[in-house]
Amino acid sequence: MRPITSDDLRRFAVARSLFPPTTLRRAIARMRFVQADPIRAPARAQDLILRHRVTDYRAGDLERNYVSLRIEEDTFVNYGFVTRELQTLMHPRPDVRVPAEGMQAWSAAERKKAELLVAFLQSRGEVHPREVEEHFAHGRVRNYWGGSSNATTQMLDALHYRGLVRVVRRENGIRIYPRASA
């Protein structure tokens, strides 16, 4: 058996990732994960990834078809869109320090806030983070980059990461959350 070369690895990767263009549903099913990035320069990551793999793909097609595709937003290696089958393998996640997410195990007070927030979501169904902030007024906290963020948004992100809530859709780029089904 001959040694594997970098050219062998390159051919292997291209053959398995740059498949002939297909439908959006089939491309996602084949890849199981599509990285997401809201930065639009030169374009969002999901659009750059899908444009060569999906026949007649247009920027934003993934978000426009999100509900009918039966996919989820979640953190796999990076944040992105995953098949529901892959997501079920990722949850539940342990409540441990996750340095890349700037998250740590919850204190008793944070756990209580999380329980109240989940109960609020359950009573309301789908909610915009602004509604949650208006109800709880958690205030501002220091974010991962040293700036200031809405504490409610960070709590929703932590609940989402742990699989306690999901993203049902987006409104003008803002995640809309329902209570995650048990």
N, CA and C atoms as a LAMMPS dump frame, in Angstrom:
ITEM: TIMESTEP
0
ITEM: NUMBER OF ATOMS
546
ITEM: BOX BOUNDS ff ff ff
-5.0000000000000000e+02 5.0000000000000000e+02
-5.0000000000000000e+02 5.0000000000000000e+02
-5.0000000000000000e+02 5.0000000000000000e+02
ITEM: ATOMS id mol type element x y z
1 1 1 N 0.844 -1.185 0
2 1 2 C 0 0 0
3 1 3 C 0.888 1.246 0
4 2 1 N 0.615 2.138 -0.922
5 2 2 C 1.435 3.347 -1.018
6 2 3 C 0.99 4.385 0.011
7 3 1 N 1.883 5.276 0.42
8 3 2 C 1.516 6.318 1.39
9 3 3 C 0.495 7.301 0.788
10 4 1 N -0.357 7.844 1.64
11 4 2 C -1.354 8.832 1.2
12 4 3 C -0.666 10.183 1.068
13 5 1 N -0.883 10.833 -0.06
14 5 2 C -0.268 12.138 -0.302
15 5 3 C -1.285 13.25 -0.08
16 6 1 N -0.801 14.475 -0.042
17 6 2 C -1.714 15.617 0.1
18 6 3 C -2.624 15.727 -1.127
19 7 1 N -2.139 15.336 -2.301
20 7 2 C -2.995 15.325 -3.497
21 7 3 C -4.123 14.308 -3.352
22 8 1 N -3.833 13.145 -2.756
23 8 2 C -4.873 12.146 -2.498
24 8 3 C -5.944 12.711 -1.578
25 9 1 N -5.511 13.368 -0.514
26 9 2 C -6.455 13.949 0.442
27 9 3 C -7.305 15.038 -0.207
28 10 1 N -6.673 15.857 -1.031
29 10 2 C -7.403 16.929 -1.72
30 10 3 C -8.469 16.341 -2.643
31 11 1 N -8.097 15.335 -3.453
32 11 2 C -9.065 14.695 -4.345
33 11 3 C -10.208 14.066 -3.559
34 12 1 N -9.893 13.43 -2.444
35 12 2 C -10.899 12.795 -1.588
36 12 3 C -11.882 13.85 -1.058
37 13 1 N -11.355 14.966 -0.552
38 13 2 C -12.206 16.021 0.015
39 13 3 C -13.09 16.662 -1.053
40 14 1 N -12.521 16.974 -2.207
41 14 2 C -13.299 17.602 -3.279
42 14 3 C -14.392 16.666 -3.776
43 15 1 N -14.065 15.403 -3.941
44 15 2 C -15.046 14.43 -4.446
45 15 3 C -16.226 14.269 -3.491
46 16 1 N -16.009 14.499 -2.223
47 16 2 C -17.084 14.301 -1.24
48 16 3 C -17.778 15.581 -0.82
49 17 1 N -17.193 16.732 -1.094
50 17 2 C -17.842 17.978 -0.684
51 17 3 C -18.388 18.778 -1.857
52 18 1 N -17.779 18.692 -3.01
53 18 2 C -18.262 19.421 -4.187
54 18 3 C -18.945 18.451 -5.132
55 19 1 N -20.086 17.963 -4.694
56 19 2 C -20.872 17.029 -5.488
57 19 3 C -21.646 17.797 -6.551
58 20 1 N -22.174 17.108 -7.572
59 20 2 C -22.947 17.803 -8.615
60 20 3 C -24.149 18.532 -8.012
61 21 1 N -24.497 19.703 -8.537
62 21 2 C -25.623 20.466 -7.99
63 21 3 C -26.902 19.637 -7.94
64 22 1 N -27.652 19.836 -6.861
65 22 2 C -28.876 19.095 -6.617
66 22 3 C -29.892 20.042 -5.979
67 23 1 N -30.919 19.506 -5.383
68 23 2 C -31.908 20.358 -4.709
69 23 3 C -31.348 20.8 -3.36
70 24 1 N -31.925 21.848 -2.823
71 24 2 C -31.507 22.347 -1.523
72 24 3 C -31.707 21.274 -0.449
73 25 1 N -32.84 20.628 -0.459
74 25 2 C -33.13 19.582 0.533
75 25 3 C -32.096 18.447 0.455
76 26 1 N -31.763 18.005 -0.747
77 26 2 C -30.803 16.901 -0.907
78 26 3 C -29.387 17.32 -0.516
79 27 1 N -29.019 18.551 -0.844
80 27 2 C -27.679 19.036 -0.486
81 27 3 C -27.513 19.071 1.032
82 28 1 N -28.515 19.577 1.733
83 28 2 C -28.441 19.634 3.195
84 28 3 C -28.443 18.228 3.78
85 29 1 N -29.259 17.352 3.245
86 29 2 C -29.29 15.972 3.727
87 29 3 C -27.921 15.314 3.554
88 30 1 N -27.259 15.612 2.46
89 30 2 C -25.954 15.007 2.209
90 30 3 C -24.87 15.595 3.119
91 31 1 N -24.891 16.911 3.303
92 31 2 C -23.848 17.557 4.11
93 31 3 C -24.119 17.465 5.609
94 32 1 N -25.379 17.487 6.001
95 32 2 C -25.843 17.42 7.39
96 32 3 C -25.544 18.667 8.204
97 33 1 N -24.604 19.503 7.783
98 33 2 C -24.26 20.738 8.479
99 33 3 C -23.834 21.779 7.463
100 34 1 N -24.371 22.986 7.592
101 34 2 C -23.967 24.11 6.759
102 34 3 C -23.637 25.26 7.698
103 35 1 N -22.395 25.705 7.671
104 35 2 C -21.988 26.801 8.551
105 35 3 C -22.776 28.058 8.226
106 36 1 N -23.156 28.8 9.256
107 36 2 C -23.882 30.059 9.084
108 36 3 C -23.012 31.202 9.561
109 37 1 N -23.171 32.322 8.914
110 37 2 C -22.457 33.524 9.314
111 37 3 C -23.259 34.713 8.816
112 38 1 N -23.652 35.621 9.718
113 38 2 C -24.46 36.758 9.296
114 38 3 C -23.691 37.826 8.528
115 39 1 N -22.366 37.785 8.579
116 39 2 C -21.582 38.796 7.882
117 39 3 C -21.728 38.577 6.385
118 40 1 N -22.037 39.629 5.678
119 40 2 C -22.36 39.528 4.252
120 40 3 C -21.219 39.955 3.337
121 41 1 N -19.989 39.908 3.811
122 41 2 C -18.883 40.345 2.977
123 41 3 C -17.913 39.189 2.774
124 42 1 N -17.747 38.644 1.625
125 42 2 C -18.418 38.988 0.376
126 42 3 C -19.859 38.479 0.321
127 43 1 N -20.177 37.458 1.144
128 43 2 C -21.538 36.919 1.231
129 43 3 C -21.588 36.074 2.492
130 44 1 N -22.788 35.73 2.931
131 44 2 C -22.915 34.873 4.113
132 44 3 C -22.36 33.492 3.803
133 45 1 N -21.758 32.877 4.815
134 45 2 C -21.114 31.567 4.639
135 45 3 C -22.074 30.549 4.046
136 46 1 N -23.311 30.49 4.555
137 46 2 C -24.257 29.49 4.063
138 46 3 C -24.542 29.667 2.573
139 47 1 N -24.587 30.919 2.116
140 47 2 C -24.835 31.158 0.692
141 47 3 C -23.623 30.773 -0.157
142 48 1 N -22.425 31.053 0.332
143 48 2 C -21.213 30.669 -0.404
144 48 3 C -21.09 29.15 -0.487
145 49 1 N -21.436 28.469 0.587
146 49 2 C -21.345 27.006 0.63
147 49 3 C -22.356 26.37 -0.318
148 50 1 N -23.581 26.891 -0.321
149 50 2 C -24.659 26.24 -1.074
150 50 3 C -24.722 26.625 -2.557
151 51 1 N -24.176 27.745 -2.933
152 51 2 C -24.359 28.2 -4.322
153 51 3 C -23.783 27.257 -5.369
154 52 1 N -22.747 26.493 -5.019
155 52 2 C -22.159 25.545 -5.976
156 52 3 C -22.722 24.136 -5.824
157 53 1 N -23.536 23.936 -4.81
158 53 2 C -24.052 22.6 -4.535
159 53 3 C -25.547 22.463 -4.804
160 54 1 N -26.22 23.599 -5.009
161 54 2 C -27.671 23.597 -5.203
162 54 3 C -28.004 24.242 -6.552
163 55 1 N -28.778 23.543 -7.335
164 55 2 C -29.191 24.053 -8.644
165 55 3 C -29.998 25.335 -8.47
166 56 1 N -29.618 26.377 -9.197
167 56 2 C -30.311 27.672 -9.189
168 56 3 C -30.422 28.3 -7.797
169 57 1 N -29.45 28.058 -6.933
170 57 2 C -29.483 28.626 -5.584
171 57 3 C -29.325 30.142 -5.655
172 58 1 N -30.102 30.848 -4.85
173 58 2 C -30.019 32.302 -4.721
174 58 3 C -29.766 32.628 -3.252
175 59 1 N -29.01 33.682 -3.004
176 59 2 C -28.707 34.102 -1.632
177 59 3 C -29.994 34.205 -0.83
178 60 1 N -29.983 33.605 0.346
179 60 2 C -31.14 33.649 1.229
180 60 3 C -32.12 32.503 1.061
181 61 1 N -31.916 31.626 0.066
182 61 2 C -32.837 30.498 -0.146
183 61 3 C -32.927 29.608 1.092
184 62 1 N -31.819 29.413 1.777
185 62 2 C -31.842 28.556 2.968
186 62 3 C -32.786 29.131 4.026
187 63 1 N -32.675 30.42 4.309
188 63 2 C -33.534 31.042 5.311
189 63 3 C -34.992 31.089 4.856
190 64 1 N -35.213 31.366 3.58
191 64 2 C -36.586 31.429 3.07
192 64 3 C -37.295 30.08 3.161
193 65 1 N -36.545 29.002 3.04
194 65 2 C -37.12 27.653 3.055
195 65 3 C -36.872 26.915 4.37
196 66 1 N -36.407 27.626 5.376
197 66 2 C -35.995 27.024 6.653
198 66 3 C -37.059 26.097 7.239
199 67 1 N -38.281 26.552 7.366
200 67 2 C -39.329 25.758 8.015
201 67 3 C -39.62 24.484 7.216
202 68 1 N -39.729 24.595 5.908
203 68 2 C -40.081 23.421 5.101
204 68 3 C -38.925 22.418 4.978
205 69 1 N -37.698 22.863 5.239
206 69 2 C -36.541 21.974 5.13
207 69 3 C -36.379 21.068 6.351
208 70 1 N -37.082 21.368 7.416
209 70 2 C -36.998 20.586 8.661
210 70 3 C -35.544 20.472 9.129
211 71 1 N -34.908 21.627 9.256
212 71 2 C -33.546 21.711 9.771
213 71 3 C -33.585 22.556 11.04
214 72 1 N -32.465 22.608 11.725
215 72 2 C -32.361 23.385 12.954
216 72 3 C -31.114 24.242 12.911
217 73 1 N -31.148 25.356 13.618
218 73 2 C -29.94 26.142 13.852
219 73 3 C -29.324 25.593 15.125
220 74 1 N -28.021 25.397 15.117
221 74 2 C -27.352 24.884 16.308
222 74 3 C -25.851 25.038 16.142
223 75 1 N -25.126 24.782 17.214
224 75 2 C -23.673 24.794 17.178
225 75 3 C -23.2 23.356 17.056
226 76 1 N -22.511 23.082 15.956
227 76 2 C -21.919 21.762 15.744
228 76 3 C -20.425 21.972 15.981
229 77 1 N -19.664 22.234 14.948
230 77 2 C -18.288 22.679 15.1
231 77 3 C -18.32 24.198 15.227
232 78 1 N -19.038 24.831 14.33
233 78 2 C -19.346 26.253 14.364
234 78 3 C -20.866 26.363 14.393
235 79 1 N -21.369 27.594 14.433
236 79 2 C -22.806 27.793 14.398
237 79 3 C -23.283 27.578 12.972
238 80 1 N -24.44 26.968 12.814
239 80 2 C -24.955 26.761 11.478
240 80 3 C -26.278 26.044 11.469
241 81 1 N -26.562 25.436 10.354
242 81 2 C -27.81 24.706 10.13
243 81 3 C -27.473 23.228 10.102
244 82 1 N -28.218 22.439 10.867
245 82 2 C -27.981 21.002 10.934
246 82 3 C -29.271 20.252 10.644
247 83 1 N -29.125 19.03 10.175
248 83 2 C -30.306 18.188 10.005
249 83 3 C -30.822 17.839 11.398
250 84 1 N -32.09 17.56 11.505
251 84 2 C -32.654 17.189 12.809
252 84 3 C -32.047 15.892 13.318
253 85 1 N -31.7 14.993 12.406
254 85 2 C -31.074 13.731 12.809
255 85 3 C -29.722 13.99 13.485
256 86 1 N -28.936 14.897 12.923
257 86 2 C -27.651 15.233 13.532
258 86 3 C -27.867 15.943 14.861
259 87 1 N -28.834 16.825 14.918
260 87 2 C -29.063 17.556 16.162
261 87 3 C -29.442 16.626 17.316
262 88 1 N -30.218 15.588 17.043
263 88 2 C -30.594 14.672 18.125
264 88 3 C -29.374 13.969 18.715
265 89 1 N -28.322 13.813 17.931
266 89 2 C -27.09 13.2 18.443
267 89 3 C -26.298 14.168 19.328
268 90 1 N -26.555 15.458 19.193
269 90 2 C -25.792 16.476 19.914
270 90 3 C -26.404 16.832 21.263
271 91 1 N -27.624 16.397 21.527
272 91 2 C -28.31 16.805 22.759
273 91 3 C -28.765 15.595 23.545
274 92 1 N -28.851 15.702 24.863
275 92 2 C -28.563 16.902 25.65
276 92 3 C -27.058 17.112 25.795
277 93 1 N -26.676 18.369 25.902
278 93 2 C -25.28 18.722 26.136
279 93 3 C -25.072 18.883 27.634
280 94 1 N -23.912 18.519 28.115
281 94 2 C -23.662 18.677 29.549
282 94 3 C -23.536 20.15 29.927
283 95 1 N -23.841 20.466 31.158
284 95 2 C -23.754 21.83 31.674
285 95 3 C -22.34 22.053 32.216
286 96 1 N -21.387 22.194 31.283
287 96 2 C -19.983 22.377 31.651
288 96 3 C -19.432 23.604 30.959
289 97 1 N -18.268 24.034 31.369
290 97 2 C -17.638 25.203 30.758
291 97 3 C -17.36 24.921 29.287
292 98 1 N -17.743 25.861 28.442
293 98 2 C -17.539 25.755 26.997
294 98 3 C -16.807 27.023 26.578
295 99 1 N -15.462 27.031 26.656
296 99 2 C -14.708 28.263 26.42
297 99 3 C -15.003 28.93 25.081
298 100 1 N -15.186 28.152 24.016
299 100 2 C -15.413 28.756 22.699
300 100 3 C -16.711 29.546 22.672
301 101 1 N -17.665 29.189 23.499
302 101 2 C -18.94 29.892 23.539
303 101 3 C -18.965 30.936 24.653
304 102 1 N -17.898 31.008 25.48
305 102 2 C -17.881 31.935 26.592
306 102 3 C -18.89 31.548 27.663
307 103 1 N -19.308 30.31 27.673
308 103 2 C -20.345 29.838 28.589
309 103 3 C -19.71 29.049 29.726
310 104 1 N -20.354 29.046 30.859
311 104 2 C -19.897 28.228 31.97
312 104 3 C -21.096 27.627 32.675
313 105 1 N -20.821 26.696 33.581
314 105 2 C -21.906 26.061 34.325
315 105 3 C -22.701 27.145 35.055
316 106 1 N -24.006 26.953 35.133
317 106 2 C -24.868 27.95 35.747
318 106 3 C -24.834 27.895 37.268
319 107 1 N -24.9 29.081 37.862
320 107 2 C -25.079 29.184 39.31
321 107 3 C -26.546 28.877 39.612
322 108 1 N -26.878 28.753 40.878
323 108 2 C -28.274 28.496 41.266
324 108 3 C -29.182 29.642 40.784
325 109 1 N -28.703 30.87 40.874
326 109 2 C -29.508 32.028 40.438
327 109 3 C -29.731 31.997 38.925
328 110 1 N -28.682 31.662 38.17
329 110 2 C -28.827 31.581 36.71
330 110 3 C -29.747 30.429 36.314
331 111 1 N -29.639 29.326 37.029
332 111 2 C -30.509 28.186 36.75
333 111 3 C -31.976 28.57 36.974
334 112 1 N -32.232 29.342 38.024
335 112 2 C -33.598 29.789 38.312
336 112 3 C -34.083 30.722 37.189
337 113 1 N -33.224 31.645 36.736
338 113 2 C -33.582 32.528 35.619
339 113 3 C -33.915 31.709 34.376
340 114 1 N -33.098 30.683 34.127
341 114 2 C -33.315 29.826 32.955
342 114 3 C -34.657 29.112 33.058
343 115 1 N -34.974 28.589 34.226
344 115 2 C -36.254 27.897 34.42
345 115 3 C -37.426 28.843 34.192
346 116 1 N -37.321 30.067 34.706
347 116 2 C -38.387 31.054 34.519
348 116 3 C -38.524 31.441 33.049
349 117 1 N -37.393 31.576 32.375
350 117 2 C -37.424 31.946 30.962
351 117 3 C -38.058 30.832 30.125
352 118 1 N -37.709 29.578 30.405
353 118 2 C -38.296 28.445 29.676
354 118 3 C -39.8 28.387 29.938
355 119 1 N -40.21 28.611 31.177
356 119 2 C -41.644 28.616 31.507
357 119 3 C -42.362 29.745 30.757
358 120 1 N -41.717 30.896 30.658
359 120 2 C -42.294 32.018 29.92
360 120 3 C -42.47 31.655 28.45
361 121 1 N -41.442 31.069 27.848
362 121 2 C -41.528 30.654 26.447
363 121 3 C -42.638 29.624 26.253
364 122 1 N -42.735 28.704 27.19
365 122 2 C -43.754 27.657 27.089
366 122 3 C -45.157 28.261 27.151
367 123 1 N -45.34 29.277 27.97
368 123 2 C -46.664 29.894 28.103
369 123 3 C -47.013 30.762 26.899
370 124 1 N -45.998 31.264 26.212
371 124 2 C -46.218 32.184 25.096
372 124 3 C -46.119 31.539 23.725
373 125 1 N -45.478 30.399 23.623
374 125 2 C -45.23 29.824 22.3
375 125 3 C -44.021 30.493 21.676
376 126 1 N -44.167 31.07 20.499
377 126 2 C -43.06 31.735 19.825
378 126 3 C -42.88 33.153 20.369
379 127 1 N -41.628 33.517 20.634
380 127 2 C -41.369 34.865 21.141
381 127 3 C -40.138 35.475 20.499
382 128 1 N -40.166 36.779 20.371
383 128 2 C -39.038 37.597 19.935
384 128 3 C -38.228 37.917 21.192
385 129 1 N -36.915 37.924 21.121
386 129 2 C -36.112 38.246 22.308
387 129 3 C -36.505 39.572 22.973
388 130 1 N -36.982 40.518 22.203
389 130 2 C -37.411 41.81 22.762
390 130 3 C -38.563 41.615 23.757
391 131 1 N -39.503 40.696 23.437
392 131 2 C -40.61 40.408 24.362
393 131 3 C -40.09 39.822 25.671
394 132 1 N -39.1 38.945 25.569
395 132 2 C -38.523 38.326 26.756
396 132 3 C -37.833 39.402 27.599
397 133 1 N -37.073 40.272 26.959
398 133 2 C -36.371 41.339 27.675
399 133 3 C -37.359 42.29 28.34
400 134 1 N -38.447 42.623 27.656
401 134 2 C -39.457 43.506 28.247
402 134 3 C -40.072 42.873 29.497
403 135 1 N -40.239 41.559 29.476
404 135 2 C -40.842 40.863 30.617
405 135 3 C -39.873 40.724 31.794
406 136 1 N -38.608 40.348 31.503
407 136 2 C -37.659 40.053 32.574
408 136 3 C -36.707 41.196 32.915
409 137 1 N -36.384 42.046 31.962
410 137 2 C -35.436 43.162 32.177
411 137 3 C -34.138 42.67 32.827
412 138 1 N -33.481 41.702 32.185
413 138 2 C -32.229 41.153 32.714
414 138 3 C -31.069 42.139 32.633
415 139 1 N -31.189 43.164 31.806
416 139 2 C -30.132 44.168 31.719
417 139 3 C -29.051 43.817 30.728
418 140 1 N -27.877 44.415 30.952
419 140 2 C -26.735 44.25 30.047
420 140 3 C -25.642 43.461 30.753
421 141 1 N -24.844 42.75 29.956
422 141 2 C -23.692 41.999 30.468
423 141 3 C -22.527 42.161 29.502
424 142 1 N -21.338 41.857 29.987
425 142 2 C -20.148 41.908 29.13
426 142 3 C -20.176 40.687 28.217
427 143 1 N -19.97 40.899 26.911
428 143 2 C -19.994 39.778 25.98
429 143 3 C -18.595 39.202 25.766
430 144 1 N -18.541 38.199 24.939
431 144 2 C -17.308 37.463 24.665
432 144 3 C -16.207 38.363 24.1
433 145 1 N -16.581 39.395 23.363
434 145 2 C -15.612 40.277 22.714
435 145 3 C -15.275 41.49 23.576
436 146 1 N -15.782 41.539 24.818
437 146 2 C -15.466 42.642 25.709
438 146 3 C -16.449 43.796 25.654
439 147 1 N -17.409 43.734 24.77
440 147 2 C -18.428 44.779 24.667
441 147 3 C -19.605 44.464 25.567
442 148 1 N -20.71 45.114 25.304
443 148 2 C -21.912 44.946 26.105
444 148 3 C -22.996 44.263 25.273
445 149 1 N -23.675 43.293 25.868
446 149 2 C -24.761 42.587 25.197
447 149 3 C -25.979 42.539 26.097
448 150 1 N -27.099 42.264 25.503
449 150 2 C -28.333 42.083 26.24
450 150 3 C -28.249 40.752 26.99
451 151 1 N -28.465 40.769 28.311
452 151 2 C -28.376 39.546 29.118
453 151 3 C -29.431 38.53 28.708
454 152 1 N -30.583 39.006 28.277
455 152 2 C -31.644 38.096 27.835
456 152 3 C -31.196 37.322 26.604
457 153 1 N -30.568 37.999 25.659
458 153 2 C -30.078 37.342 24.453
459 153 3 C -29.038 36.29 24.813
460 154 1 N -28.148 36.609 25.742
461 154 2 C -27.14 35.628 26.155
462 154 3 C -27.797 34.427 26.828
463 155 1 N -28.828 34.661 27.632
464 155 2 C -29.519 33.547 28.29
465 155 3 C -30.236 32.688 27.247
466 156 1 N -30.875 33.312 26.262
467 156 2 C -31.523 32.556 25.191
468 156 3 C -30.489 31.734 24.413
469 157 1 N -29.327 32.322 24.144
470 157 2 C -28.257 31.597 23.457
471 157 3 C -27.803 30.388 24.282
472 158 1 N -27.673 30.563 25.589
473 158 2 C -27.249 29.461 26.461
474 158 3 C -28.307 28.363 26.49
475 159 1 N -29.575 28.748 26.547
476 159 2 C -30.664 27.757 26.516
477 159 3 C -30.684 27.02 25.183
478 160 1 N -30.455 27.772 24.105
479 160 2 C -30.421 27.175 22.77
480 160 3 C -29.259 26.188 22.668
481 161 1 N -28.09 26.573 23.129
482 161 2 C -26.919 25.699 23.074
483 161 3 C -27.173 24.393 23.83
484 162 1 N -27.863 24.494 24.939
485 162 2 C -28.151 23.317 25.764
486 162 3 C -29.353 22.515 25.26
487 163 1 N -30.002 22.989 24.201
488 163 2 C -31.123 22.252 23.618
489 163 3 C -32.446 22.458 24.331
490 164 1 N -32.541 23.493 25.175
491 164 2 C -33.766 23.747 25.922
492 164 3 C -34.748 24.623 25.149
493 165 1 N -34.259 25.341 24.166
494 165 2 C -35.108 26.088 23.24
495 165 3 C -34.547 25.876 21.845
496 166 1 N -35.312 26.198 20.84
497 166 2 C -34.848 26.092 19.462
498 166 3 C -35.218 27.372 18.722
499 167 1 N -34.682 27.533 17.553
500 167 2 C -35.024 28.657 16.686
501 167 3 C -36.076 28.148 15.718
502 168 1 N -37.237 28.79 15.718
503 168 2 C -38.31 28.339 14.831
504 168 3 C -38.247 29.059 13.483
505 169 1 N -37.737 30.297 13.495
506 169 2 C -37.586 31.094 12.274
507 169 3 C -36.872 32.378 12.657
508 170 1 N -36.686 33.236 11.689
509 170 2 C -36.079 34.545 11.936
510 170 3 C -36.982 35.638 11.392
511 171 1 N -36.964 36.761 12.071
512 171 2 C -37.638 37.972 11.595
513 171 3 C -36.578 39.05 11.47
514 172 1 N -36.313 39.482 10.252
515 172 2 C -35.271 40.478 9.995
516 172 3 C -33.946 40.101 10.645
517 173 1 N -33.607 38.825 10.566
518 173 2 C -32.339 38.334 11.093
519 173 3 C -32.364 38.005 12.573
520 174 1 N -33.424 38.311 13.287
521 174 2 C -33.525 38.036 14.729
522 174 3 C -34.152 36.664 14.94
523 175 1 N -33.535 35.853 15.78
524 175 2 C -34.061 34.515 16.054
525 175 3 C -35.373 34.607 16.832
526 176 1 N -36.338 33.818 16.401
527 176 2 C -37.618 33.695 17.094
528 176 3 C -37.61 32.318 17.74
529 177 1 N -37.865 32.31 19.052
530 177 2 C -37.739 31.078 19.835
531 177 3 C -39.093 30.544 20.286
532 178 1 N -39.306 29.238 20.146
533 178 2 C -40.392 28.576 20.868
534 178 3 C -39.756 27.697 21.947
535 179 1 N -40.523 27.139 22.808
536 179 2 C -40.009 26.139 23.766
537 179 3 C -39.625 24.912 22.956
538 180 1 N -38.446 24.379 23.184
539 180 2 C -38.018 23.163 22.476
540 180 3 C -38.904 22.01 22.909
541 181 1 N -39.289 21.179 21.961
542 181 2 C -40.113 20.025 22.31
543 181 3 C -39.265 19.01 23.061
544 182 1 N -39.882 18.386 24.049
545 182 2 C -39.153 17.433 24.876
546 182 3 C -38.955 16.12 24.153
